[in-house]
Amino acid sequence: MTEIGFHYNAPDKLGYACRLVRKAVKVRGLRVVVVADAPMLDAIDAALWQVSASDFIAHCRSDGEAHLVARSPVILAAGYGDALPHRDLMLNLGTVVPAGFERFERLVDVVSDEAEDRQQGRARWRHYADRGYVIKPHDFAGSAS
């Protein structure tokens, strides 16, 4: 069963996502699929290009050329399809439960400290819990002391 991490009250969702992707790829050697809406994908794509040369993470869009998608350690996807080659980690920055998350070893769902995002996050939490997934929470508000 997919391991679910629920990281909520993130004061800088985009910055945190970039750090998480970097750690997953560079430290743990994982391949990552980032799922979000188009504006967030544009933002994370731009942010991943802004990191230092030594921290750069190769990435591409899911609709890119097949050979690039197959070789890229990070795929940015507006939706999820069976054609994506990665199954290590799905990072959800979107507002809904990502389709196909159950095919991954791990899902990390990131929720900001903004009211609307938190409300949508609660609905996703209920979805996972109602289906019997064990959720490992990480509350940024509780860790900031």
Secondary structure, 3 states (H helix, E strand, C coil): CCEEEEEEEECCHHHHHHHHHHHHHHHCCCCEEEECCHHHHHHHHHHHHHCCHHHCCCEEECCCCHHHHHHCCEEEECCCCCCCCCCCEEEECCCCCCCCHHHCCEEEEEEECCHHHHHHHHHHHHHHHHCCCCEEEEEHHHHCC
